[in-house]
Structure formats: structure tokens, C-alpha cells
Amino acid sequence: MAVLGIDHLVIAVSDPDAAAAGLEQELGLAFTGGGRHTAAGTWNRLAFLGDAYLELIGVFDRDLTLANRDFPVGLAALALLDAGREGLATWAIAVDDCAASVARLRDLGSPIGDPLPGSRVRPDGGTVRWVTAGAPLGPDEPPFLIEHEMEGPEWGPEALAARRAYRHPGLGKARLGRLVLPVADPAGYADRCAEVVGVRFRPDISGWTGFLGFDTVHLHPTATGVPMIQLDALASGAERRSLVRHGVDWFVNPG
């Protein structure tokens, strides 16, 4: 299994359009993609950070979300929203071959589920497709694996080149620098990640750290607090700042 890095972070919000507009105004982070998971009752707005992205996901039909067991991301988001909270519902790791990754992990004893195909229709009519695999998802659970269909309006060569060159209004070119998760039991969470998706963390002076490609995930030993998403910004006027919105601490780190 080749782990390519963090693919995306899924942030459950009550209204993705309103959340996207607010984050663009306050952070200069533009959400330029998105669409509907029609059969799953969810919809989203996406902010692209090179090859990774941030997903603001909401629920437009609760019954559809509950009925579609093949879209566990929607179930994770709905569980958070039903609890009256917004925030990081789950996150995804990019792999080059999801089916082969699942087979290898199962040989090692992983309880990971079957690869599940998924798709989303964009407002322009284009369709984006992928395959995912994971165990039960949630804010305190291990991430899931995803393999994208590398063609079309978001993952084809031209689309990827445009994403990598894109300049956000207040950040310029930006990438996902670091994800910090508040975890009451870092060692236990690290063990579950190793078992389910084969990602390993190692203890350090302030918690546990895992390296996924060029990306860093840090487990901070606390039962309280919110996840921190570090955005590495390359705009000349970008300033170091921290802003808590939608159950997330958005930390801008000038490059």
C-alpha cells in the first residue's frame, strides 16, 4: 500500500454555503468546488489545497443519509450534527490502490470494510468518482482510505495543474501543513490507526506524531479542545493568525 498523504478533512456544518462564505471572508480561503451526494442526502463545498482539500459537508435529507450505509462519511457527519455540534467528522488518507490496500491490511488482521465506490455530481454537471474503505467513522475513530478516479473535472491532469497553481484570496498558494487532533488516549488512537489503516504514530515530547507522505498529523493528549488545521500560506501579505470556527481552530502559517 502506498500512502500518498492526507487526502481531505471532512468538517460537518449545518450550512456548507454559509460556512464557506464566512471562511472566505475571514480567512481568505476560497471554496471553489463541491456538489451533491444525491443518494446519500448530503452536499458539500470544497477548498482545494494542491492535491489535498477541505470538505464542508451538510445534510439535506436526513432519512437518505441514514438509509445509505454505503456512504459512512455522511453518517459520521449526521451523528455530529444530530449531537448539536459542528466540527471534524472524519478524515481521509489517499492511497494509490484501494482494493490492494484493503487486501493487504486484512492479511494483517485489519477489520477494514470492503472498498465502496462513490460519486458526486458537480453544479456544472460533471461527475467525480472514487473508491473508499474504512471501519466505523467518527471524530474519535481512525481515518478512511480513498482512491480517486484520476480523470474528469477535479482529478484529471488539467484540473490537478489548476488546483496546484490556484491562489486563494487571502492566502495565495496554500497547502495543508498539519492536522492536530485532541485525543484523550493518544496511544490507543495510534494503535487503532495502525490496526485499521496501517498508519503508525510515534510518541514525542508533546503527544504522538504520524507522517503521511509530506503531511503531519499530531495527536495532542487532551479530552477537550478542538482540532487544529494548519494552512501554510504563501501570499506576501498573509499573517500568522488563529480563528476558531465550526468546531475547528484554523491556523494560518505564513510560508
C-alpha positions in Angstrom: 0.0 0.0 0.0 1.4 3.4 -1.0 0.1 6.1 1.3 0.2 9.4 -0.7 -0.7 11.7 2.2 -3.8 13.3 3.7 -6.4 13.4 1.1 -9.1 15.5 2.7 -10.6 16.6 6.0 -14.4 16.3 6.5 -16.0 19.1 8.5 -19.6 18.7 9.3 -21.5 22.1 9.2 -25.2 23.0 9.3 -25.0 25.1 6.1 -21.9 24.5 3.8 -22.7 27.6 1.7 -22.8 29.9 4.7 -19.7 28.3 6.3 -17.8 28.6 3.0 -18.7 32.3 2.6 -17.7 33.1 6.2 -14.3 31.3 6.0 -13.5 33.0 2.7 -14.3 36.4 4.3 -12.4 35.8 7.5 -9.5 33.6 6.3 -9.3 34.3 2.6 -9.8 30.6 2.0 -11.9 30.0 -1.2 -14.3 27.1 -1.5 -14.5 26.7 -5.3 -15.8 23.1 -5.6 -18.5 20.9 -4.3 -21.8 19.3 -5.2 -24.3 16.7 -4.0 -24.1 13.1 -2.9 -27.7 12.7 -4.2 -28.3 9.2 -3.0 -26.8 9.9 0.4 -28.7 13.1 1.3 -25.6 15.2 1.7 -24.0 18.2 0.0 -20.6 19.9 0.2 -18.3 22.8 -0.5 -14.6 22.1 -1.2 -11.5 24.2 -0.7 -8.5 22.8 -2.7 -5.1 22.9 -1.2 -2.9 21.5 -4.0 -3.6 17.7 -4.0 -5.5 17.8 -0.7 -8.7 19.6 0.1 -11.1 20.6 2.8 -14.7 19.5 2.7 -17.6 21.3 4.4 -20.4 18.7 4.4 -24.1 19.2 5.3 -27.2 17.1 5.3 -30.2 18.0 3.1 -32.2 14.7 3.6 -31.6 13.0 7.0 -33.6 9.9 6.0 -31.5 9.3 2.9 -28.3 9.7 4.9 -29.4 7.2 7.5 -30.5 4.7 4.8 -27.3 4.9 2.7 -24.9 2.6 4.6 -22.5 2.7 1.6 -21.7 6.4 2.5 -20.3 6.2 6.1 -18.9 9.8 5.8 -22.5 11.1 5.7 -23.4 9.0 8.7 -20.4 10.4 10.6 -21.4 14.0 9.7 -25.0 13.4 10.7 -24.0 11.9 14.1 -22.1 15.1 14.9 -24.8 17.4 13.7 -27.5 15.4 15.5 -25.5 16.0 18.7 -25.8 19.7 18.1 -22.1 20.1 17.1 -20.1 21.1 14.1 -16.5 20.0 13.5 -14.2 17.4 12.1 -16.3 14.4 11.4 -13.6 12.2 9.9 -10.6 12.4 7.6 -9.2 10.5 4.6 -5.8 9.1 3.5 -5.0 9.0 -0.2 -3.8 5.6 -1.5 -2.8 4.5 -5.0 -4.8 1.3 -5.0 -7.7 0.9 -2.5 -8.6 -2.7 -3.3 -4.9 -3.8 -2.9 -4.6 -1.8 0.3 -7.7 -3.4 1.8 -6.4 -6.9 0.9 -3.0 -6.3 2.4 -4.5 -4.8 5.6 -6.9 -7.7 6.0 -4.0 -10.1 5.7 -2.5 -8.3 8.7 -5.7 -8.6 10.7 -7.4 -5.2 10.0 -11.2 -5.0 10.4 -11.4 -2.5 7.5 -14.5 -2.8 5.4 -14.9 -3.5 1.7 -14.0 -1.0 -1.0 -17.0 1.1 -1.7 -17.5 3.2 -5.0 -18.8 6.7 -4.6 -19.6 9.7 -6.8 -20.7 13.3 -6.6 -22.4 15.5 -9.3 -20.9 19.0 -9.6 -23.1 22.0 -10.3 -21.6 22.1 -13.8 -22.9 18.6 -14.4 -19.5 16.9 -14.2 -19.2 13.7 -12.1 -16.4 12.9 -9.7 -15.8 9.3 -8.7 -13.8 7.5 -6.1 -13.4 4.3 -4.0 -13.2 4.4 -0.2 -12.7 1.8 2.6 -12.7 2.1 6.4 -14.1 0.9 9.6 -16.8 2.8 11.5 -16.1 6.5 11.2 -16.3 9.4 13.6 -14.3 12.2 15.2 -12.6 9.8 17.6 -12.2 6.9 15.1 -9.3 6.2 12.6 -9.5 7.8 9.2 -10.6 6.0 6.0 -8.7 5.2 2.7 -9.7 6.8 -0.6 -8.6 6.3 -4.2 -9.8 8.9 -6.7 -10.6 8.3 -10.4 -7.8 10.3 -11.9 -9.8 12.0 -14.7 -12.5 14.5 -15.2 -13.2 18.0 -13.8 -11.3 17.7 -10.5 -8.7 14.9 -10.8 -7.7 14.9 -14.5 -4.2 16.3 -15.3 -5.5 19.8 -16.3 -7.7 20.0 -13.2 -4.8 19.0 -10.9 -2.5 21.5 -12.5 -5.0 24.3 -12.0 -5.5 23.3 -8.3 -1.8 23.3 -7.7 -1.5 26.8 -9.2 -4.6 28.3 -7.6 -4.2 31.3 -5.3 -6.7 31.8 -2.5 -7.7 35.4 -2.0 -6.1 35.9 1.4 -3.6 33.0 1.4 -2.1 32.8 -2.1 -0.9 29.3 -2.9 -1.7 27.2 0.1 -1.3 23.7 1.4 -2.4 21.6 4.3 0.5 21.9 6.7 -0.5 20.0 9.8 -3.5 18.4 11.5 -3.7 18.4 15.3 -6.2 16.1 16.9 -7.2 16.4 20.6 -7.3 12.8 21.7 -7.8 11.7 25.3 -5.9 8.4 24.7 -3.2 9.1 22.0 -1.6 5.6 22.4 -5.0 3.9 22.0 -5.9 6.0 19.0 -2.4 5.3 17.5 -2.9 1.6 18.0 -6.3 1.7 16.2 -4.9 3.6 13.3 -2.1 1.1 12.9 -4.6 -1.8 13.1 -7.3 -0.4 10.8 -5.4 1.6 8.1 -1.8 0.7 8.7 -0.7 4.3 9.6 1.7 4.5 12.5 2.3 7.2 15.1 5.3 7.6 17.4 5.4 9.2 20.8 7.2 12.6 21.2 7.5 15.2 23.8 4.0 16.7 23.4 2.0 13.7 22.2 2.2 11.3 19.2 3.1 12.2 15.6 2.5 10.5 12.3 3.9 11.3 8.9 1.8 10.6 5.9 3.8 11.5 2.8 4.7 15.1 3.3 1.8 15.6 5.7 1.9 15.6 9.5 -0.8 14.5 12.0 -0.2 15.2 15.7 -2.2 13.6 18.5 -2.5 16.0 21.4 -3.3 14.3 24.8 -6.4 16.2 25.9 -10.0 15.3 26.3 -11.1 18.8 25.4 -10.4 21.3 22.7 -11.0 21.4 19.0 -8.9 20.0 16.1 -6.4 22.4 14.6 -6.0 22.7 10.8 -2.8 24.4 9.8 -2.9 26.2 6.5 0.6 27.0 5.1 0.0 30.3 3.1 2.4 31.8 0.6 0.7 35.2 -0.1 3.1 38.1 0.6 0.6 39.7 3.0 -0.5 36.6 4.8 -0.3 37.0 8.6 0.0 34.3 11.3 -3.4 34.0 13.0 -5.8 31.6 14.6 -9.5 31.5 14.2 -12.0 29.1 15.8 -15.0 28.5 13.6 -17.3 25.5 13.1 -15.6 23.4 15.7 -12.1 23.8 14.2 -9.1 26.0 15.0 -8.0 27.4 11.7 -4.3 28.3 12.0 -2.7 30.3 9.2 1.1 29.8 9.0 2.8 32.2 6.5 5.3 30.4 4.3 
